[in-house]
Amino acid sequence: MRWEAGELHLVRYTILRKKLGKSSYQPHWTERRVPLPYARLILQFHYEVVHATKHDGHEVVCREGYA
């Protein structure tokens, strides 16, 4: 859990953009470099959402909402 100040981690995420003149959307990938502690938080939030898609328990759904 150690990290050095200025140590950045590459995070890729997608944004859905509407196609011009169409009713569909196209994914657009974006890359950002963020400090390592923030990258760990983003990954944990992602895991919470993925877990909620596979399980529908009350606690799981609440944790997904918070994430």
mmCIF file of the N, C-alpha and C atoms, coordinates in Angstrom:
data_MODEL
# 
_entry.id   MODEL 
# 
loop_
_atom_site.group_PDB 
_atom_site.id 
_atom_site.type_symbol 
_atom_site.label_atom_id 
_atom_site.label_alt_id 
_atom_site.label_comp_id 
_atom_site.label_asym_id 
_atom_site.label_entity_id 
_atom_site.label_seq_id 
_atom_site.pdbx_PDB_ins_code 
_atom_site.Cartn_x 
_atom_site.Cartn_y 
_atom_site.Cartn_z 
_atom_site.occupancy 
_atom_site.B_iso_or_equiv 
_atom_site.pdbx_formal_charge 
_atom_site.auth_seq_id 
_atom_site.auth_comp_id 
_atom_site.auth_asym_id 
_atom_site.auth_atom_id 
_atom_site.pdbx_PDB_model_num 
ATOM 1   N N  . MET A 1 1  ? 0.813   -1.201  0.000   1.00 0.00 ? 1  MET A N  1 
ATOM 2   C CA . MET A 1 1  ? 0.000   0.000   0.000   1.00 0.00 ? 1  MET A CA 1 
ATOM 3   C C  . MET A 1 1  ? 0.858   1.267   0.000   1.00 0.00 ? 1  MET A C  1 
ATOM 4   N N  . ARG A 1 2  ? 2.128   1.118   -0.226  1.00 0.00 ? 2  ARG A N  1 
ATOM 5   C CA . ARG A 1 2  ? 2.995   2.295   -0.275  1.00 0.00 ? 2  ARG A CA 1 
ATOM 6   C C  . ARG A 1 2  ? 3.016   2.863   -1.682  1.00 0.00 ? 2  ARG A C  1 
ATOM 7   N N  . TRP A 1 3  ? 3.199   4.145   -1.748  1.00 0.00 ? 3  TRP A N  1 
ATOM 8   C CA . TRP A 1 3  ? 3.317   4.794   -3.039  1.00 0.00 ? 3  TRP A CA 1 
ATOM 9   C C  . TRP A 1 3  ? 4.143   6.064   -2.855  1.00 0.00 ? 3  TRP A C  1 
ATOM 10  N N  . GLU A 1 4  ? 4.763   6.488   -3.903  1.00 0.00 ? 4  GLU A N  1 
ATOM 11  C CA . GLU A 1 4  ? 5.578   7.698   -3.890  1.00 0.00 ? 4  GLU A CA 1 
ATOM 12  C C  . GLU A 1 4  ? 4.764   8.859   -4.448  1.00 0.00 ? 4  GLU A C  1 
ATOM 13  N N  . ALA A 1 5  ? 4.990   10.034  -3.911  1.00 0.00 ? 5  ALA A N  1 
ATOM 14  C CA . ALA A 1 5  ? 4.318   11.225  -4.432  1.00 0.00 ? 5  ALA A CA 1 
ATOM 15  C C  . ALA A 1 5  ? 4.676   11.385  -5.909  1.00 0.00 ? 5  ALA A C  1 
ATOM 16  N N  . GLY A 1 6  ? 3.695   11.631  -6.727  1.00 0.00 ? 6  GLY A N  1 
ATOM 17  C CA . GLY A 1 6  ? 3.924   11.777  -8.159  1.00 0.00 ? 6  GLY A CA 1 
ATOM 18  C C  . GLY A 1 6  ? 3.811   10.481  -8.934  1.00 0.00 ? 6  GLY A C  1 
ATOM 19  N N  . GLU A 1 7  ? 3.655   9.352   -8.231  1.00 0.00 ? 7  GLU A N  1 
ATOM 20  C CA . GLU A 1 7  ? 3.501   8.066   -8.905  1.00 0.00 ? 7  GLU A CA 1 
ATOM 21  C C  . GLU A 1 7  ? 2.088   7.997   -9.495  1.00 0.00 ? 7  GLU A C  1 
ATOM 22  N N  . LEU A 1 8  ? 2.012   7.881   -10.817 1.00 0.00 ? 8  LEU A N  1 
ATOM 23  C CA . LEU A 1 8  ? 0.728   7.900   -11.509 1.00 0.00 ? 8  LEU A CA 1 
ATOM 24  C C  . LEU A 1 8  ? 0.430   6.539   -12.119 1.00 0.00 ? 8  LEU A C  1 
ATOM 25  N N  . HIS A 1 9  ? -0.850  6.238   -12.211 1.00 0.00 ? 9  HIS A N  1 
ATOM 26  C CA . HIS A 1 9  ? -1.302  4.973   -12.773 1.00 0.00 ? 9  HIS A CA 1 
ATOM 27  C C  . HIS A 1 9  ? -2.279  5.277   -13.912 1.00 0.00 ? 9  HIS A C  1 
ATOM 28  N N  . LEU A 1 10 ? -2.161  4.542   -14.998 1.00 0.00 ? 10 LEU A N  1 
ATOM 29  C CA . LEU A 1 10 ? -3.023  4.747   -16.158 1.00 0.00 ? 10 LEU A CA 1 
ATOM 30  C C  . LEU A 1 10 ? -4.392  4.127   -15.904 1.00 0.00 ? 10 LEU A C  1 
ATOM 31  N N  . VAL A 1 11 ? -5.447  4.925   -16.078 1.00 0.00 ? 11 VAL A N  1 
ATOM 32  C CA . VAL A 1 11 ? -6.830  4.461   -15.929 1.00 0.00 ? 11 VAL A CA 1 
ATOM 33  C C  . VAL A 1 11 ? -7.537  4.715   -17.246 1.00 0.00 ? 11 VAL A C  1 
ATOM 34  N N  . ARG A 1 12 ? -8.161  3.656   -17.801 1.00 0.00 ? 12 ARG A N  1 
ATOM 35  C CA . ARG A 1 12 ? -8.923  3.784   -19.040 1.00 0.00 ? 12 ARG A CA 1 
ATOM 36  C C  . ARG A 1 12 ? -10.402 3.629   -18.711 1.00 0.00 ? 12 ARG A C  1 
ATOM 37  N N  . TYR A 1 13 ? -11.216 4.475   -19.290 1.00 0.00 ? 13 TYR A N  1 
ATOM 38  C CA . TYR A 1 13 ? -12.662 4.367   -19.103 1.00 0.00 ? 13 TYR A CA 1 
ATOM 39  C C  . TYR A 1 13 ? -13.354 4.789   -20.391 1.00 0.00 ? 13 TYR A C  1 
ATOM 40  N N  . THR A 1 14 ? -14.613 4.405   -20.494 1.00 0.00 ? 14 THR A N  1 
ATOM 41  C CA . THR A 1 14 ? -15.360 4.689   -21.711 1.00 0.00 ? 14 THR A CA 1 
ATOM 42  C C  . THR A 1 14 ? -16.495 5.665   -21.429 1.00 0.00 ? 14 THR A C  1 
ATOM 43  N N  . ILE A 1 15 ? -16.772 6.466   -22.420 1.00 0.00 ? 15 ILE A N  1 
ATOM 44  C CA . ILE A 1 15 ? -17.891 7.399   -22.396 1.00 0.00 ? 15 ILE A CA 1 
ATOM 45  C C  . ILE A 1 15 ? -18.738 7.077   -23.620 1.00 0.00 ? 15 ILE A C  1 
ATOM 46  N N  . LEU A 1 16 ? -20.046 6.970   -23.441 1.00 0.00 ? 16 LEU A N  1 
ATOM 47  C CA . LEU A 1 16 ? -20.923 6.729   -24.582 1.00 0.00 ? 16 LEU A CA 1 
ATOM 48  C C  . LEU A 1 16 ? -21.282 8.061   -25.224 1.00 0.00 ? 16 LEU A C  1 
ATOM 49  N N  . ARG A 1 17 ? -20.971 8.165   -26.501 1.00 0.00 ? 17 ARG A N  1 
ATOM 50  C CA . ARG A 1 17 ? -21.291 9.381   -27.254 1.00 0.00 ? 17 ARG A CA 1 
ATOM 51  C C  . ARG A 1 17 ? -22.325 9.046   -28.316 1.00 0.00 ? 17 ARG A C  1 
ATOM 52  N N  . LYS A 1 18 ? -23.300 9.910   -28.455 1.00 0.00 ? 18 LYS A N  1 
ATOM 53  C CA . LYS A 1 18 ? -24.374 9.699   -29.434 1.00 0.00 ? 18 LYS A CA 1 
ATOM 54  C C  . LYS A 1 18 ? -23.820 9.915   -30.834 1.00 0.00 ? 18 LYS A C  1 
ATOM 55  N N  . LYS A 1 19 ? -24.176 8.996   -31.738 1.00 0.00 ? 19 LYS A N  1 
ATOM 56  C CA . LYS A 1 19 ? -23.783 9.148   -33.138 1.00 0.00 ? 19 LYS A CA 1 
ATOM 57  C C  . LYS A 1 19 ? -24.612 10.248  -33.768 1.00 0.00 ? 19 LYS A C  1 
ATOM 58  N N  . LEU A 1 20 ? -23.976 11.074  -34.591 1.00 0.00 ? 20 LEU A N  1 
ATOM 59  C CA . LEU A 1 20 ? -24.673 12.173  -35.229 1.00 0.00 ? 20 LEU A CA 1 
ATOM 60  C C  . LEU A 1 20 ? -25.768 11.654  -36.155 1.00 0.00 ? 20 LEU A C  1 
ATOM 61  N N  . GLY A 1 21 ? -26.963 12.162  -35.974 1.00 0.00 ? 21 GLY A N  1 
ATOM 62  C CA . GLY A 1 21 ? -28.081 11.798  -36.820 1.00 0.00 ? 21 GLY A CA 1 
ATOM 63  C C  . GLY A 1 21 ? -28.620 10.393  -36.587 1.00 0.00 ? 21 GLY A C  1 
ATOM 64  N N  . LYS A 1 22 ? -28.156 9.728   -35.528 1.00 0.00 ? 22 LYS A N  1 
ATOM 65  C CA . LYS A 1 22 ? -28.595 8.366   -35.236 1.00 0.00 ? 22 LYS A CA 1 
ATOM 66  C C  . LYS A 1 22 ? -29.177 8.319   -33.831 1.00 0.00 ? 22 LYS A C  1 
ATOM 67  N N  . SER A 1 23 ? -29.865 7.244   -33.523 1.00 0.00 ? 23 SER A N  1 
ATOM 68  C CA . SER A 1 23 ? -30.409 7.078   -32.179 1.00 0.00 ? 23 SER A CA 1 
ATOM 69  C C  . SER A 1 23 ? -29.533 6.149   -31.340 1.00 0.00 ? 23 SER A C  1 
ATOM 70  N N  . SER A 1 24 ? -28.384 5.737   -31.884 1.00 0.00 ? 24 SER A N  1 
ATOM 71  C CA . SER A 1 24 ? -27.499 4.827   -31.157 1.00 0.00 ? 24 SER A CA 1 
ATOM 72  C C  . SER A 1 24 ? -26.288 5.585   -30.601 1.00 0.00 ? 24 SER A C  1 
ATOM 73  N N  . TYR A 1 25 ? -25.563 4.887   -29.745 1.00 0.00 ? 25 TYR A N  1 
ATOM 74  C CA . TYR A 1 25 ? -24.392 5.463   -29.101 1.00 0.00 ? 25 TYR A CA 1 
ATOM 75  C C  . TYR A 1 25 ? -23.152 4.669   -29.457 1.00 0.00 ? 25 TYR A C  1 
ATOM 76  N N  . GLN A 1 26 ? -22.016 5.334   -29.400 1.00 0.00 ? 26 GLN A N  1 
ATOM 77  C CA . GLN A 1 26 ? -20.745 4.700   -29.708 1.00 0.00 ? 26 GLN A CA 1 
ATOM 78  C C  . GLN A 1 26 ? -19.800 4.916   -28.533 1.00 0.00 ? 26 GLN A C  1 
ATOM 79  N N  . PRO A 1 27 ? -19.109 3.859   -28.078 1.00 0.00 ? 27 PRO A N  1 
ATOM 80  C CA . PRO A 1 27 ? -18.183 4.043   -26.954 1.00 0.00 ? 27 PRO A CA 1 
ATOM 81  C C  . PRO A 1 27 ? -16.937 4.814   -27.385 1.00 0.00 ? 27 PRO A C  1 
ATOM 82  N N  . HIS A 1 28 ? -16.493 5.683   -26.531 1.00 0.00 ? 28 HIS A N  1 
ATOM 83  C CA . HIS A 1 28 ? -15.270 6.454   -26.761 1.00 0.00 ? 28 HIS A CA 1 
ATOM 84  C C  . HIS A 1 28 ? -14.361 6.253   -25.552 1.00 0.00 ? 28 HIS A C  1 
ATOM 85  N N  . TRP A 1 29 ? -13.208 5.644   -25.774 1.00 0.00 ? 29 TRP A N  1 
ATOM 86  C CA . TRP A 1 29 ? -12.282 5.355   -24.676 1.00 0.00 ? 29 TRP A CA 1 
ATOM 87  C C  . TRP A 1 29 ? -11.397 6.556   -24.391 1.00 0.00 ? 29 TRP A C  1 
ATOM 88  N N  . THR A 1 30 ? -11.205 6.817   -23.119 1.00 0.00 ? 30 THR A N  1 
ATOM 89  C CA . THR A 1 30 ? -10.367 7.915   -22.659 1.00 0.00 ? 30 THR A CA 1 
ATOM 90  C C  . THR A 1 30 ? -9.352  7.372   -21.646 1.00 0.00 ? 30 THR A C  1 
ATOM 91  N N  . GLU A 1 31 ? -8.160  7.917   -21.666 1.00 0.00 ? 31 GLU A N  1 
ATOM 92  C CA . GLU A 1 31 ? -7.128  7.508   -20.714 1.00 0.00 ? 31 GLU A CA 1 
ATOM 93  C C  . GLU A 1 31 ? -6.715  8.703   -19.863 1.00 0.00 ? 31 GLU A C  1 
ATOM 94  N N  . ARG A 1 32 ? -6.521  8.449   -18.593 1.00 0.00 ? 32 ARG A N  1 
ATOM 95  C CA . ARG A 1 32 ? -6.049  9.478   -17.668 1.00 0.00 ? 32 ARG A CA 1 
ATOM 96  C C  . ARG A 1 32 ? -4.994  8.857   -16.764 1.00 0.00 ? 32 ARG A C  1 
ATOM 97  N N  . ARG A 1 33 ? -4.078  9.654   -16.319 1.00 0.00 ? 33 ARG A N  1 
ATOM 98  C CA . ARG A 1 33 ? -3.101  9.204   -15.324 1.00 0.00 ? 33 ARG A CA 1 
ATOM 99  C C  . ARG A 1 33 ? -3.481  9.844   -13.995 1.00 0.00 ? 33 ARG A C  1 
ATOM 100 N N  . VAL A 1 34 ? -3.740  8.988   -13.002 1.00 0.00 ? 34 VAL A N  1 
ATOM 101 C CA . VAL A 1 34 ? -4.176  9.465   -11.696 1.00 0.00 ? 34 VAL A CA 1 
ATOM 102 C C  . VAL A 1 34 ? -3.227  8.918   -10.635 1.00 0.00 ? 34 VAL A C  1 
ATOM 103 N N  . PRO A 1 35 ? -3.120  9.592   -9.485  1.00 0.00 ? 35 PRO A N  1 
ATOM 104 C CA . PRO A 1 35 ? -2.290  9.063   -8.403  1.00 0.00 ? 35 PRO A CA 1 
ATOM 105 C C  . PRO A 1 35 ? -2.772  7.670   -7.984  1.00 0.00 ? 35 PRO A C  1 
ATOM 106 N N  . LEU A 1 36 ? -1.843  6.835   -7.564  1.00 0.00 ? 36 LEU A N  1 
ATOM 107 C CA . LEU A 1 36 ? -2.138  5.445   -7.267  1.00 0.00 ? 36 LEU A CA 1 
ATOM 108 C C  . LEU A 1 36 ? -3.248  5.242   -6.236  1.00 0.00 ? 36 LEU A C  1 
ATOM 109 N N  . PRO A 1 37 ? -3.329  6.008   -5.149  1.00 0.00 ? 37 PRO A N  1 
ATOM 110 C CA . PRO A 1 37 ? -4.444  5.786   -4.210  1.00 0.00 ? 37 PRO A CA 1 
ATOM 111 C C  . PRO A 1 37 ? -5.812  5.994   -4.861  1.00 0.00 ? 37 PRO A C  1 
ATOM 112 N N  . TYR A 1 38 ? -5.927  6.954   -5.761  1.00 0.00 ? 38 TYR A N  1 
ATOM 113 C CA . TYR A 1 38 ? -7.193  7.183   -6.460  1.00 0.00 ? 38 TYR A CA 1 
ATOM 114 C C  . TYR A 1 38 ? -7.498  6.034   -7.426  1.00 0.00 ? 38 TYR A C  1 
ATOM 115 N N  . ALA A 1 39 ? -6.459  5.487   -8.064  1.00 0.00 ? 39 ALA A N  1 
ATOM 116 C CA . ALA A 1 39 ? -6.660  4.354   -8.958  1.00 0.00 ? 39 ALA A CA 1 
ATOM 117 C C  . ALA A 1 39 ? -7.192  3.157   -8.180  1.00 0.00 ? 39 ALA A C  1 
ATOM 118 N N  . ARG A 1 40 ? -6.706  2.961   -6.963  1.00 0.00 ? 40 ARG A N  1 
ATOM 119 C CA . ARG A 1 40 ? -7.205  1.865   -6.123  1.00 0.00 ? 40 ARG A CA 1 
ATOM 120 C C  . ARG A 1 40 ? -8.674  2.080   -5.763  1.00 0.00 ? 40 ARG A C  1 
ATOM 121 N N  . LEU A 1 41 ? -9.053  3.306   -5.474  1.00 0.00 ? 41 LEU A N  1 
ATOM 122 C CA . LEU A 1 41 ? -10.456 3.604   -5.167  1.00 0.00 ? 41 LEU A CA 1 
ATOM 123 C C  . LEU A 1 41 ? -11.356 3.351   -6.374  1.00 0.00 ? 41 LEU A C  1 
ATOM 124 N N  . ILE A 1 42 ? -10.910 3.779   -7.544  1.00 0.00 ? 42 ILE A N  1 
ATOM 125 C CA . ILE A 1 42 ? -11.686 3.571   -8.765  1.00 0.00 ? 42 ILE A CA 1 
ATOM 126 C C  . ILE A 1 42 ? -11.878 2.076   -9.004  1.00 0.00 ? 42 ILE A C  1 
ATOM 127 N N  . LEU A 1 43 ? -10.827 1.290   -8.801  1.00 0.00 ? 43 LEU A N  1 
ATOM 128 C CA . LEU A 1 43 ? -10.921 -0.147  -8.994  1.00 0.00 ? 43 LEU A CA 1 
ATOM 129 C C  . LEU A 1 43 ? -11.894 -0.774  -7.996  1.00 0.00 ? 43 LEU A C  1 
ATOM 130 N N  . GLN A 1 44 ? -11.862 -0.326  -6.748  1.00 0.00 ? 44 GLN A N  1 
ATOM 131 C CA . GLN A 1 44 ? -12.787 -0.856  -5.753  1.00 0.00 ? 44 GLN A CA 1 
ATOM 132 C C  . GLN A 1 44 ? -14.235 -0.513  -6.105  1.00 0.00 ? 44 GLN A C  1 
ATOM 133 N N  . PHE A 1 45 ? -14.482 0.715   -6.558  1.00 0.00 ? 45 PHE A N  1 
ATOM 134 C CA . PHE A 1 45 ? -15.825 1.096   -6.985  1.00 0.00 ? 45 PHE A CA 1 
ATOM 135 C C  . PHE A 1 45 ? -16.289 0.213   -8.143  1.00 0.00 ? 45 PHE A C  1 
ATOM 136 N N  . HIS A 1 46 ? -15.391 -0.041  -9.076  1.00 0.00 ? 46 HIS A N  1 
ATOM 137 C CA . HIS A 1 46 ? -15.712 -0.902  -10.218 1.00 0.00 ? 46 HIS A CA 1 
ATOM 138 C C  . HIS A 1 46 ? -16.098 -2.301  -9.737  1.00 0.00 ? 46 HIS A C  1 
ATOM 139 N N  . TYR A 1 47 ? -15.334 -2.859  -8.817  1.00 0.00 ? 47 TYR A N  1 
ATOM 140 C CA . TYR A 1 47 ? -15.634 -4.196  -8.296  1.00 0.00 ? 47 TYR A CA 1 
ATOM 141 C C  . TYR A 1 47 ? -16.980 -4.232  -7.575  1.00 0.00 ? 47 TYR A C  1 
ATOM 142 N N  . GLU A 1 48 ? -17.335 -3.166  -6.877  1.00 0.00 ? 48 GLU A N  1 
ATOM 143 C CA . GLU A 1 48 ? -18.636 -3.116  -6.207  1.00 0.00 ? 48 GLU A CA 1 
ATOM 144 C C  . GLU A 1 48 ? -19.776 -3.183  -7.223  1.00 0.00 ? 48 GLU A C  1 
ATOM 145 N N  . VAL A 1 49 ? -19.644 -2.469  -8.322  1.00 0.00 ? 49 VAL A N  1 
ATOM 146 C CA . VAL A 1 49 ? -20.685 -2.468  -9.357  1.00 0.00 ? 49 VAL A CA 1 
ATOM 147 C C  . VAL A 1 49 ? -20.756 -3.832  -10.042 1.00 0.00 ? 49 VAL A C  1 
ATOM 148 N N  . VAL A 1 50 ? -19.608 -4.423  -10.354 1.00 0.00 ? 50 VAL A N  1 
ATOM 149 C CA . VAL A 1 50 ? -19.589 -5.740  -10.993 1.00 0.00 ? 50 VAL A CA 1 
ATOM 150 C C  . VAL A 1 50 ? -20.212 -6.781  -10.067 1.00 0.00 ? 50 VAL A C  1 
ATOM 151 N N  . HIS A 1 51 ? -19.896 -6.721  -8.790  1.00 0.00 ? 51 HIS A N  1 
ATOM 152 C CA . HIS A 1 51 ? -20.446 -7.668  -7.822  1.00 0.00 ? 51 HIS A CA 1 
ATOM 153 C C  . HIS A 1 51 ? -21.971 -7.543  -7.752  1.00 0.00 ? 51 HIS A C  1 
ATOM 154 N N  . ALA A 1 52 ? -22.474 -6.319  -7.842  1.00 0.00 ? 52 ALA A N  1 
ATOM 155 C CA . ALA A 1 52 ? -23.922 -6.103  -7.758  1.00 0.00 ? 52 ALA A CA 1 
ATOM 156 C C  . ALA A 1 52 ? -24.650 -6.612  -8.995  1.00 0.00 ? 52 ALA A C  1 
ATOM 157 N N  . THR A 1 53 ? -23.965 -6.708  -10.129 1.00 0.00 ? 53 THR A N  1 
ATOM 158 C CA . THR A 1 53 ? -24.627 -7.248  -11.317 1.00 0.00 ? 53 THR A CA 1 
ATOM 159 C C  . THR A 1 53 ? -24.801 -8.750  -11.225 1.00 0.00 ? 53 THR A C  1 
ATOM 160 N N  . LYS A 1 54 ? -24.009 -9.418  -10.379 1.00 0.00 ? 54 LYS A N  1 
ATOM 161 C CA . LYS A 1 54 ? -24.094 -10.870 -10.245 1.00 0.00 ? 54 LYS A CA 1 
ATOM 162 C C  . LYS A 1 54 ? -24.914 -11.308 -9.036  1.00 0.00 ? 54 LYS A C  1 
ATOM 163 N N  . HIS A 1 55 ? -25.078 -10.439 -8.047  1.00 0.00 ? 55 HIS A N  1 
ATOM 164 C CA . HIS A 1 55 ? -25.812 -10.766 -6.835  1.00 0.00 ? 55 HIS A CA 1 
ATOM 165 C C  . HIS A 1 55 ? -26.827 -9.661  -6.562  1.00 0.00 ? 55 HIS A C  1 
ATOM 166 N N  . ASP A 1 56 ? -27.968 -10.020 -6.013  1.00 0.00 ? 56 ASP A N  1 
ATOM 167 C CA . ASP A 1 56 ? -29.005 -9.015  -5.803  1.00 0.00 ? 56 ASP A CA 1 
ATOM 168 C C  . ASP A 1 56 ? -29.405 -8.876  -4.331  1.00 0.00 ? 56 ASP A C  1 
ATOM 169 N N  . GLY A 1 57 ? -28.500 -9.177  -3.435  1.00 0.00 ? 57 GLY A N  1 
ATOM 170 C CA . GLY A 1 57 ? -28.786 -9.018  -2.016  1.00 0.00 ? 57 GLY A CA 1 
ATOM 171 C C  . GLY A 1 57 ? -28.915 -7.553  -1.631  1.00 0.00 ? 57 GLY A C  1 
ATOM 172 N N  . HIS A 1 58 ? -29.607 -7.308  -0.522  1.00 0.00 ? 58 HIS A N  1 
ATOM 173 C CA . HIS A 1 58 ? -29.856 -5.936  -0.074  1.00 0.00 ? 58 HIS A CA 1 
ATOM 174 C C  . HIS A 1 58 ? -28.549 -5.169  0.164   1.00 0.00 ? 58 HIS A C  1 
ATOM 175 N N  . GLU A 1 59 ? -27.610 -5.784  0.883   1.00 0.00 ? 59 GLU A N  1 
ATOM 176 C CA . GLU A 1 59 ? -26.354 -5.099  1.183   1.00 0.00 ? 59 GLU A CA 1 
ATOM 177 C C  . GLU A 1 59 ? -25.555 -4.818  -0.082  1.00 0.00 ? 59 GLU A C  1 
ATOM 178 N N  . VAL A 1 60 ? -25.564 -5.762  -1.004  1.00 0.00 ? 60 VAL A N  1 
ATOM 179 C CA . VAL A 1 60 ? -24.828 -5.586  -2.265  1.00 0.00 ? 60 VAL A CA 1 
ATOM 180 C C  . VAL A 1 60 ? -25.391 -4.421  -3.062  1.00 0.00 ? 60 VAL A C  1 
ATOM 181 N N  . VAL A 1 61 ? -26.708 -4.339  -3.135  1.00 0.00 ? 61 VAL A N  1 
ATOM 182 C CA . VAL A 1 61 ? -27.350 -3.257  -3.886  1.00 0.00 ? 61 VAL A CA 1 
ATOM 183 C C  . VAL A 1 61 ? -27.073 -1.907  -3.219  1.00 0.00 ? 61 VAL A C  1 
ATOM 184 N N  . CYS A 1 62 ? -27.082 -1.861  -1.903  1.00 0.00 ? 62 CYS A N  1 
ATOM 185 C CA . CYS A 1 62 ? -26.770 -0.608  -1.191  1.00 0.00 ? 62 CYS A CA 1 
ATOM 186 C C  . CYS A 1 62 ? -25.344 -0.169  -1.448  1.00 0.00 ? 62 CYS A C  1 
ATOM 187 N N  . ARG A 1 63 ? -24.414 -1.134  -1.402  1.00 0.00 ? 63 ARG A N  1 
ATOM 188 C CA . ARG A 1 63 ? -23.009 -0.797  -1.645  1.00 0.00 ? 63 ARG A CA 1 
ATOM 189 C C  . ARG A 1 63 ? -22.795 -0.312  -3.071  1.00 0.00 ? 63 ARG A C  1 
ATOM 190 N N  . GLU A 1 64 ? -23.531 -0.893  -4.019  1.00 0.00 ? 64 GLU A N  1 
ATOM 191 C CA . GLU A 1 64 ? -23.433 -0.428  -5.404  1.00 0.00 ? 64 GLU A CA 1 
ATOM 192 C C  . GLU A 1 64 ? -23.923 1.004   -5.508  1.00 0.00 ? 64 GLU A C  1 
ATOM 193 N N  . GLY A 1 65 ? -25.013 1.303   -4.817  1.00 0.00 ? 65 GLY A N  1 
ATOM 194 C CA . GLY A 1 65 ? -25.551 2.679   -4.837  1.00 0.00 ? 65 GLY A CA 1 
ATOM 195 C C  . GLY A 1 65 ? -24.566 3.680   -4.275  1.00 0.00 ? 65 GLY A C  1 
ATOM 196 N N  . TYR A 1 66 ? -23.865 3.317   -3.216  1.00 0.00 ? 66 TYR A N  1 
ATOM 197 C CA . TYR A 1 66 ? -22.870 4.213   -2.635  1.00 0.00 ? 66 TYR A CA 1 
ATOM 198 C C  . TYR A 1 66 ? -21.690 4.398   -3.569  1.00 0.00 ? 66 TYR A C  1 
ATOM 199 N N  . ALA A 1 67 ? -21.289 3.300   -4.241  1.00 0.00 ? 67 ALA A N  1 
ATOM 200 C CA . ALA A 1 67 ? -20.138 3.367   -5.145  1.00 0.00 ? 67 ALA A CA 1 
ATOM 201 C C  . ALA A 1 67 ? -20.491 4.230   -6.337  1.00 0.00 ? 67 ALA A C  1 
# 
